[in-house]
Structure formats: structure tokens, C-alpha cells
């Protein structure tokens, strides 16, 4: 069986609230200028995705726009 590699010091882990054995690891690899997003279940890596550092602002924008839209919708619901 493959050995699980430790998360680099320049990364983070998010746990799935539906199942604590599922997680998303994010690490930055300076030499390739990519963020690696890897999906885990326990000690098994299920998938990886390399996000070029140049695309990170677009990802952050998409996430913040979704949150902003939710906040506006919530405020509109509160005033109705």
C-alpha cells in the first residue's frame, strides 16, 4: 500500500461536514506555480487537480460572488 505523504507546511485541509473522513487538501508548489487540490477519503487520495496560480483570482472571485449573492438573498428574505 502507498504511504500517505504529509501535507506540506504551505497548505491546508478542509474537512467535509457530512463525513469527517473526507477532506480537501490544498498545497502550493512554487516551482510549478500551481496549487494542488486533492480529494481524500481517510488515507486514500481519490483525485488531484492542479490549479495554475494565475487562475486563483478567478476562483476567489467565483467564491466571493456566490457568498455575496447569498448574503443579498438573505437580506431580501429578511425584509419581506
Biopython code that builds the backbone (N, CA, C, O; Angstrom):
import numpy as np
from Bio.PDB.StructureBuilder import StructureBuilder

atoms = [
    (1, "UNK", "N", (0.845, -1.176, 0.000)),
    (1, "UNK", "CA", (0.000, 0.000, 0.000)),
    (1, "UNK", "C", (0.891, 1.239, 0.000)),
    (1, "UNK", "O", (1.940, 1.265, 0.642)),
    (2, "UNK", "N", (0.452, 2.271, -0.735)),
    (2, "UNK", "CA", (1.214, 3.512, -0.801)),
    (2, "UNK", "C", (1.192, 4.235, 0.531)),
    (2, "UNK", "O", (0.209, 4.192, 1.271)),
    (3, "UNK", "N", (2.286, 4.892, 0.811)),
    (3, "UNK", "CA", (2.400, 5.690, 2.033)),
    (3, "UNK", "C", (1.783, 7.060, 1.789)),
    (3, "UNK", "O", (2.029, 7.673, 0.751)),
    (4, "UNK", "N", (0.984, 7.546, 2.735)),
    (4, "UNK", "CA", (0.371, 8.864, 2.615)),
    (4, "UNK", "C", (1.440, 9.909, 2.846)),
    (4, "UNK", "O", (2.168, 9.869, 3.838)),
    (5, "UNK", "N", (1.527, 10.856, 1.907)),
    (5, "UNK", "CA", (2.509, 11.923, 2.086)),
    (5, "UNK", "C", (1.927, 12.998, 2.995)),
    (5, "UNK", "O", (0.751, 13.345, 2.877)),
    (6, "UNK", "N", (2.748, 13.525, 3.900)),
    (6, "UNK", "CA", (2.245, 14.569, 4.806)),
    (6, "UNK", "C", (1.938, 15.836, 4.030)),
    (6, "UNK", "O", (2.524, 16.096, 2.980)),
    (7, "UNK", "N", (1.023, 16.612, 4.554)),
    (7, "UNK", "CA", (0.676, 17.884, 3.935)),
    (7, "UNK", "C", (1.863, 18.828, 4.063)),
    (7, "UNK", "O", (2.430, 18.967, 5.146)),
    (8, "UNK", "N", (2.243, 19.476, 2.967)),
    (8, "UNK", "CA", (3.343, 20.443, 3.064)),
    (8, "UNK", "C", (3.003, 21.571, 4.033)),
    (8, "UNK", "O", (1.831, 21.837, 4.298)),
    (9, "UNK", "N", (4.018, 22.221, 4.550)),
    (9, "UNK", "CA", (3.797, 23.292, 5.521)),
    (9, "UNK", "C", (3.077, 24.485, 4.902)),
    (9, "UNK", "O", (2.536, 25.322, 5.626)),
    (10, "UNK", "N", (3.064, 24.574, 3.582)),
    (10, "UNK", "CA", (2.397, 25.685, 2.908)),
    (10, "UNK", "C", (1.033, 25.267, 2.347)),
    (10, "UNK", "O", (0.676, 25.634, 1.228)),
    (11, "UNK", "N", (0.287, 24.509, 3.125)),
    (11, "UNK", "CA", (-1.019, 24.046, 2.678)),
    (11, "UNK", "C", (-2.021, 24.034, 3.805)),
    (11, "UNK", "O", (-1.724, 24.427, 4.933)),
    (12, "UNK", "N", (-3.219, 23.575, 3.478)),
    (12, "UNK", "CA", (-4.280, 23.495, 4.475)),
    (12, "UNK", "C", (-5.213, 22.341, 4.141)),
    (12, "UNK", "O", (-5.170, 21.785, 3.044)),
    (13, "UNK", "N", (-6.053, 21.994, 5.102)),
    (13, "UNK", "CA", (-7.009, 20.901, 4.915)),
    (13, "UNK", "C", (-8.395, 21.394, 5.304)),
    (13, "UNK", "O", (-8.566, 22.077, 6.314)),
    (14, "UNK", "N", (-9.378, 21.038, 4.490)),
    (14, "UNK", "CA", (-10.783, 21.294, 4.794)),
    (14, "UNK", "C", (-11.481, 19.952, 4.941)),
    (14, "UNK", "O", (-11.301, 19.061, 4.110)),
    (15, "UNK", "N", (-12.281, 19.802, 6.001)),
    (15, "UNK", "CA", (-12.999, 18.558, 6.223)),
    (15, "UNK", "C", (-14.447, 18.698, 5.789)),
    (15, "UNK", "O", (-15.072, 19.737, 6.002)),
    (16, "UNK", "N", (-14.974, 17.650, 5.183)),
    (16, "UNK", "CA", (-16.354, 17.621, 4.716)),
    (16, "UNK", "C", (-17.273, 17.469, 5.923)),
    (16, "UNK", "O", (-17.138, 16.501, 6.671)),
    (17, "UNK", "N", (-18.207, 18.403, 6.133)),
    (17, "UNK", "CA", (-19.079, 18.310, 7.308)),
    (17, "UNK", "C", (-20.004, 17.087, 7.282)),
    (17, "UNK", "O", (-20.538, 16.691, 8.318)),
    (18, "UNK", "N", (-20.191, 16.494, 6.107)),
    (18, "UNK", "CA", (-21.047, 15.311, 6.011)),
    (18, "UNK", "C", (-20.343, 14.044, 6.453)),
    (18, "UNK", "O", (-20.983, 13.075, 6.859)),
    (19, "UNK", "N", (-19.002, 14.058, 6.369)),
    (19, "UNK", "CA", (-18.235, 12.847, 6.679)),
    (19, "UNK", "C", (-16.810, 13.274, 7.015)),
    (19, "UNK", "O", (-16.065, 13.667, 6.117)),
    (20, "UNK", "N", (-16.412, 13.206, 8.279)),
    (20, "UNK", "CA", (-15.083, 13.690, 8.682)),
    (20, "UNK", "C", (-13.920, 12.894, 8.098)),
    (20, "UNK", "O", (-12.771, 13.318, 8.219)),
    (21, "UNK", "N", (-14.190, 11.753, 7.467)),
    (21, "UNK", "CA", (-13.091, 11.021, 6.818)),
    (21, "UNK", "C", (-12.781, 11.589, 5.437)),
    (21, "UNK", "O", (-11.764, 11.245, 4.834)),
    (22, "UNK", "N", (-13.667, 12.466, 4.931)),
    (22, "UNK", "CA", (-13.461, 13.083, 3.613)),
    (22, "UNK", "C", (-12.849, 14.467, 3.802)),
    (22, "UNK", "O", (-13.279, 15.237, 4.661)),
    (23, "UNK", "N", (-11.842, 14.772, 2.989)),
    (23, "UNK", "CA", (-11.194, 16.074, 3.119)),
    (23, "UNK", "C", (-10.677, 16.568, 1.774)),
    (23, "UNK", "O", (-10.527, 15.808, 0.817)),
    (24, "UNK", "N", (-10.414, 17.857, 1.742)),
    (24, "UNK", "CA", (-9.801, 18.508, 0.599)),
    (24, "UNK", "C", (-8.497, 19.123, 1.091)),
    (24, "UNK", "O", (-8.501, 19.963, 1.991)),
    (25, "UNK", "N", (-7.394, 18.708, 0.506)),
    (25, "UNK", "CA", (-6.088, 19.268, 0.840)),
    (25, "UNK", "C", (-5.693, 20.245, -0.252)),
    (25, "UNK", "O", (-5.886, 19.985, -1.440)),
    (26, "UNK", "N", (-5.141, 21.361, 0.165)),
    (26, "UNK", "CA", (-4.673, 22.360, -0.790)),
    (26, "UNK", "C", (-3.230, 22.695, -0.444)),
    (26, "UNK", "O", (-2.915, 23.046, 0.693)),
    (27, "UNK", "N", (-2.371, 22.582, -1.425)),
    (27, "UNK", "CA", (-0.967, 22.926, -1.202)),
    (27, "UNK", "C", (-0.448, 23.702, -2.409)),
    (27, "UNK", "O", (-0.889, 23.491, -3.539)),
    (28, "UNK", "N", (0.493, 24.601, -2.146)),
    (28, "UNK", "CA", (1.086, 25.409, -3.207)),
    (28, "UNK", "C", (2.465, 24.864, -3.542)),
    (28, "UNK", "O", (3.264, 24.557, -2.656)),
    (29, "UNK", "N", (2.725, 24.751, -4.824)),
    (29, "UNK", "CA", (4.016, 24.264, -5.300)),
    (29, "UNK", "C", (4.665, 25.375, -6.120)),
    (29, "UNK", "O", (4.384, 25.567, -7.303)),
    (30, "UNK", "N", (5.545, 26.094, -5.431)),
    (30, "UNK", "CA", (6.162, 27.289, -6.006)),
    (30, "UNK", "C", (6.904, 26.994, -7.310)),
    (30, "UNK", "O", (6.828, 27.768, -8.264)),
    (31, "UNK", "N", (7.614, 25.880, -7.342)),
    (31, "UNK", "CA", (8.449, 25.584, -8.512)),
    (31, "UNK", "C", (7.629, 25.433, -9.802)),
    (31, "UNK", "O", (8.134, 25.708, -10.890)),
    (32, "UNK", "N", (6.368, 24.997, -9.686)),
    (32, "UNK", "CA", (5.496, 24.895, -10.854)),
    (32, "UNK", "C", (4.450, 26.010, -10.906)),
    (32, "UNK", "O", (3.706, 26.118, -11.880)),
    (33, "UNK", "N", (4.393, 26.829, -9.869)),
    (33, "UNK", "CA", (3.404, 27.903, -9.751)),
    (33, "UNK", "C", (1.979, 27.350, -9.879)),
    (33, "UNK", "O", (1.150, 27.876, -10.621)),
    (34, "UNK", "N", (1.723, 26.256, -9.121)),
    (34, "UNK", "CA", (0.392, 25.656, -9.125)),
    (34, "UNK", "C", (-0.045, 25.346, -7.699)),
    (34, "UNK", "O", (0.772, 25.066, -6.822)),
    (35, "UNK", "N", (-1.350, 25.403, -7.498)),
    (35, "UNK", "CA", (-1.961, 24.889, -6.285)),
    (35, "UNK", "C", (-2.471, 23.501, -6.617)),
    (35, "UNK", "O", (-3.110, 23.298, -7.650)),
    (36, "UNK", "N", (-2.194, 22.555, -5.753)),
    (36, "UNK", "CA", (-2.715, 21.207, -5.951)),
    (36, "UNK", "C", (-3.853, 21.010, -4.963)),
    (36, "UNK", "O", (-3.673, 21.123, -3.751)),
    (37, "UNK", "N", (-5.022, 20.714, -5.503)),
    (37, "UNK", "CA", (-6.203, 20.398, -4.696)),
    (37, "UNK", "C", (-6.376, 18.893, -4.785)),
    (37, "UNK", "O", (-6.505, 18.340, -5.877)),
    (38, "UNK", "N", (-6.377, 18.240, -3.648)),
    (38, "UNK", "CA", (-6.524, 16.784, -3.657)),
    (38, "UNK", "C", (-7.669, 16.380, -2.745)),
    (38, "UNK", "O", (-7.832, 16.894, -1.638)),
    (39, "UNK", "N", (-8.448, 15.446, -3.248)),
    (39, "UNK", "CA", (-9.614, 14.949, -2.517)),
    (39, "UNK", "C", (-9.233, 13.631, -1.853)),
    (39, "UNK", "O", (-8.699, 12.724, -2.492)),
    (40, "UNK", "N", (-9.522, 13.548, -0.543)),
    (40, "UNK", "CA", (-9.111, 12.393, 0.246)),
    (40, "UNK", "C", (-10.299, 11.756, 0.948)),
    (40, "UNK", "O", (-11.252, 12.438, 1.327)),
    (41, "UNK", "N", (-10.231, 10.454, 1.114)),
    (41, "UNK", "CA", (-11.134, 9.722, 1.998)),
    (41, "UNK", "C", (-10.231, 8.897, 2.905)),
    (41, "UNK", "O", (-9.621, 7.912, 2.488)),
    (42, "UNK", "N", (-10.169, 9.335, 4.158)),
    (42, "UNK", "CA", (-9.231, 8.685, 5.077)),
    (42, "UNK", "C", (-7.812, 8.902, 4.588)),
    (42, "UNK", "O", (-7.388, 10.040, 4.382)),
    (43, "UNK", "N", (-7.075, 7.811, 4.401)),
    (43, "UNK", "CA", (-5.690, 7.911, 3.937)),
    (43, "UNK", "C", (-5.561, 7.676, 2.437)),
    (43, "UNK", "O", (-4.449, 7.552, 1.923)),
    (44, "UNK", "N", (-6.703, 7.612, 1.721)),
    (44, "UNK", "CA", (-6.681, 7.379, 0.276)),
    (44, "UNK", "C", (-6.898, 8.671, -0.494)),
    (44, "UNK", "O", (-7.888, 9.372, -0.282)),
    (45, "UNK", "N", (-5.980, 8.979, -1.378)),
    (45, "UNK", "CA", (-6.140, 10.125, -2.272)),
    (45, "UNK", "C", (-7.004, 9.669, -3.448)),
    (45, "UNK", "O", (-6.635, 8.751, -4.180)),
    (46, "UNK", "N", (-8.165, 10.323, -3.622)),
    (46, "UNK", "CA", (-9.109, 9.918, -4.657)),
    (46, "UNK", "C", (-8.890, 10.655, -5.972)),
    (46, "UNK", "O", (-9.104, 10.095, -7.047)),
    (47, "UNK", "N", (-8.462, 11.911, -5.886)),
    (47, "UNK", "CA", (-8.276, 12.703, -7.101)),
    (47, "UNK", "C", (-7.424, 13.924, -6.796)),
    (47, "UNK", "O", (-7.377, 14.401, -5.662)),
    (48, "UNK", "N", (-6.750, 14.421, -7.831)),
    (48, "UNK", "CA", (-5.993, 15.661, -7.692)),
    (48, "UNK", "C", (-6.324, 16.584, -8.857)),
    (48, "UNK", "O", (-6.731, 16.142, -9.931)),
    (49, "UNK", "N", (-6.137, 17.876, -8.615)),
    (49, "UNK", "CA", (-6.351, 18.888, -9.642)),
    (49, "UNK", "C", (-5.288, 19.954, -9.457)),
    (49, "UNK", "O", (-5.074, 20.439, -8.346)),
    (50, "UNK", "N", (-4.621, 20.320, -10.545)),
    (50, "UNK", "CA", (-3.609, 21.375, -10.483)),
    (50, "UNK", "C", (-4.218, 22.675, -10.993)),
    (50, "UNK", "O", (-4.621, 22.776, -12.152)),
    (51, "UNK", "N", (-4.279, 23.661, -10.115)),
    (51, "UNK", "CA", (-4.823, 24.972, -10.446)),
    (51, "UNK", "C", (-3.662, 25.946, -10.608)),
    (51, "UNK", "O", (-2.966, 26.240, -9.636)),
    (52, "UNK", "N", (-3.441, 26.452, -11.822)),
    (52, "UNK", "CA", (-2.355, 27.417, -12.002)),
    (52, "UNK", "C", (-2.561, 28.641, -11.104)),
    (52, "UNK", "O", (-3.685, 29.115, -10.939)),
    (53, "UNK", "N", (-1.495, 29.133, -10.539)),
    (53, "UNK", "CA", (-1.579, 30.285, -9.631)),
    (53, "UNK", "C", (-2.263, 31.473, -10.310)),
    (53, "UNK", "O", (-2.945, 32.250, -9.642)),
    (54, "UNK", "N", (-2.096, 31.625, -11.602)),
    (54, "UNK", "CA", (-2.734, 32.729, -12.326)),
    (54, "UNK", "C", (-4.262, 32.629, -12.327)),
    (54, "UNK", "O", (-4.941, 33.633, -12.545)),
    (55, "UNK", "N", (-4.811, 31.438, -12.088)),
    (55, "UNK", "CA", (-6.260, 31.245, -12.070)),
    (55, "UNK", "C", (-6.884, 31.426, -10.681)),
    (55, "UNK", "O", (-8.108, 31.439, -10.550)),
    (56, "UNK", "N", (-6.054, 31.564, -9.652)),
    (56, "UNK", "CA", (-6.570, 31.694, -8.284)),
    (56, "UNK", "C", (-7.470, 32.923, -8.115)),
    (56, "UNK", "O", (-8.511, 32.806, -7.468)),
    (57, "UNK", "N", (-7.124, 34.092, -8.659)),
    (57, "UNK", "CA", (-8.036, 35.234, -8.507)),
    (57, "UNK", "C", (-9.430, 34.957, -9.075)),
    (57, "UNK", "O", (-10.426, 35.402, -8.504)),
    (58, "UNK", "N", (-9.512, 34.237, -10.179)),
    (58, "UNK", "CA", (-10.813, 33.911, -10.767)),
    (58, "UNK", "C", (-11.601, 32.964, -9.856)),
    (58, "UNK", "O", (-12.818, 33.098, -9.724)),
    (59, "UNK", "N", (-10.906, 32.007, -9.226)),
    (59, "UNK", "CA", (-11.565, 31.101, -8.278)),
    (59, "UNK", "C", (-12.068, 31.871, -7.066)),
    (59, "UNK", "O", (-13.206, 31.681, -6.638)),
    (60, "UNK", "N", (-11.228, 32.738, -6.512)),
    (60, "UNK", "CA", (-11.626, 33.544, -5.352)),
    (60, "UNK", "C", (-12.817, 34.427, -5.713)),
    (60, "UNK", "O", (-13.748, 34.568, -4.920)),
    (61, "UNK", "N", (-12.792, 35.020, -6.898)),
    (61, "UNK", "CA", (-13.905, 35.850, -7.355)),
    (61, "UNK", "C", (-15.196, 35.032, -7.421)),
    (61, "UNK", "O", (-16.241, 35.485, -6.954)),
    (62, "UNK", "N", (-15.128, 33.842, -7.992)),
    (62, "UNK", "CA", (-16.321, 32.991, -8.091)),
    (62, "UNK", "C", (-16.869, 32.646, -6.710)),
    (62, "UNK", "O", (-18.082, 32.659, -6.503)),
    (63, "UNK", "N", (-15.989, 32.341, -5.771)),
    (63, "UNK", "CA", (-16.423, 32.005, -4.414)),
    (63, "UNK", "C", (-17.053, 33.209, -3.721)),
    (63, "UNK", "O", (-18.110, 33.091, -3.101)),
    (64, "UNK", "N", (-16.404, 34.364, -3.826)),
    (64, "UNK", "CA", (-16.929, 35.552, -3.141)),
    (64, "UNK", "C", (-18.218, 36.037, -3.787)),
    (64, "UNK", "O", (-19.102, 36.529, -3.085)),
    (65, "UNK", "N", (-18.349, 35.912, -5.096)),
    (65, "UNK", "CA", (-19.593, 36.295, -5.759)),
    (65, "UNK", "C", (-20.742, 35.405, -5.290)),
    (65, "UNK", "O", (-21.858, 35.885, -5.089)),
    (66, "UNK", "N", (-20.478, 34.133, -5.119)),
    (66, "UNK", "CA", (-21.515, 33.216, -4.622)),
    (66, "UNK", "C", (-21.937, 33.592, -3.210)),
    (66, "UNK", "O", (-23.127, 33.587, -2.897)),
    (67, "UNK", "N", (-20.971, 33.918, -2.353)),
    (67, "UNK", "CA", (-21.296, 34.325, -0.988)),
    (67, "UNK", "C", (-22.033, 35.653, -0.973)),
    (67, "UNK", "O", (-22.977, 35.833, -0.204)),
    (68, "UNK", "N", (-21.605, 36.586, -1.820)),
    (68, "UNK", "CA", (-22.272, 37.888, -1.878)),
    (68, "UNK", "C", (-23.712, 37.720, -2.348)),
    (68, "UNK", "O", (-24.617, 38.356, -1.808)),
    (69, "UNK", "N", (-23.929, 36.877, -3.339)),
    (69, "UNK", "CA", (-25.286, 36.621, -3.812)),
    (69, "UNK", "C", (-26.154, 36.008, -2.726)),
    (69, "UNK", "O", (-27.336, 36.333, -2.615)),
    (70, "UNK", "N", (-25.579, 35.131, -1.932)),
    (70, "UNK", "CA", (-26.315, 34.512, -0.822)),
    (70, "UNK", "C", (-26.653, 35.564, 0.226)),
    (70, "UNK", "O", (-27.763, 35.568, 0.757)),
    (71, "UNK", "N", (-25.721, 36.448, 0.528)),
    (71, "UNK", "CA", (-25.958, 37.487, 1.531)),
    (71, "UNK", "C", (-27.059, 38.426, 1.082)),
    (71, "UNK", "O", (-27.909, 38.806, 1.887)),
    (72, "UNK", "N", (-27.062, 38.807, -0.186)),
    (72, "UNK", "CA", (-28.112, 39.687, -0.710)),
    (72, "UNK", "C", (-29.460, 38.998, -0.645)),
    (72, "UNK", "O", (-30.458, 39.606, -0.258)),
    (73, "UNK", "N", (-29.492, 37.735, -1.022)),
    (73, "UNK", "CA", (-30.738, 36.974, -0.982)),
    (73, "UNK", "C", (-31.263, 36.862, 0.444)),
    (73, "UNK", "O", (-32.467, 36.983, 0.672)),
    (74, "UNK", "N", (-30.376, 36.633, 1.396)),
    (74, "UNK", "CA", (-30.764, 36.525, 2.802)),
    (74, "UNK", "C", (-31.327, 37.850, 3.301)),
    (74, "UNK", "O", (-32.337, 37.871, 4.005)),
    (75, "UNK", "N", (-30.677, 38.958, 2.939)),
    (75, "UNK", "CA", (-31.165, 40.265, 3.349)),
    (75, "UNK", "C", (-32.542, 40.558, 2.754)),
    (75, "UNK", "O", (-33.412, 41.105, 3.432)),
    (76, "UNK", "N", (-32.735, 40.197, 1.504)),
    (76, "UNK", "CA", (-34.039, 40.411, 0.871)),
    (76, "UNK", "C", (-35.121, 39.578, 1.541)),
    (76, "UNK", "O", (-36.253, 40.034, 1.702)),
    (77, "UNK", "N", (-34.770, 38.354, 1.932)),
    (77, "UNK", "CA", (-35.732, 37.494, 2.634)),
    (77, "UNK", "C", (-36.083, 38.065, 3.998)),
    (77, "UNK", "O", (-37.224, 37.948, 4.445)),
    (78, "UNK", "N", (-35.108, 38.684, 4.667)),
    (78, "UNK", "CA", (-35.325, 39.247, 5.996)),
    (78, "UNK", "C", (-36.216, 40.487, 5.954)),
    (78, "UNK", "O", (-36.890, 40.792, 6.938)),
    (79, "UNK", "N", (-36.229, 41.198, 4.838)),
    (79, "UNK", "CA", (-37.036, 42.415, 4.742)),
    (79, "UNK", "C", (-38.441, 42.149, 4.231)),
    (79, "UNK", "O", (-39.295, 43.035, 4.271)),
    (80, "UNK", "N", (-38.685, 40.950, 3.756)),
    (80, "UNK", "CA", (-40.010, 40.625, 3.194)),
    (80, "UNK", "C", (-41.036, 40.368, 4.291)),
    (80, "UNK", "O", (-42.196, 40.083, 3.997)),
]
sb = StructureBuilder()
sb.init_structure("model")
sb.init_model(0)
sb.init_chain("A")
sb.init_seg("    ")
for serial, (resi, resn, name, xyz) in enumerate(atoms, 1):
    if name == "N":
        sb.init_residue(resn, " ", resi, " ")
    sb.init_atom(name, np.array(xyz, "f"), 0.0, 1.0, " ", f" {name:<3s}", serial, name[0])
structure = sb.get_structure()
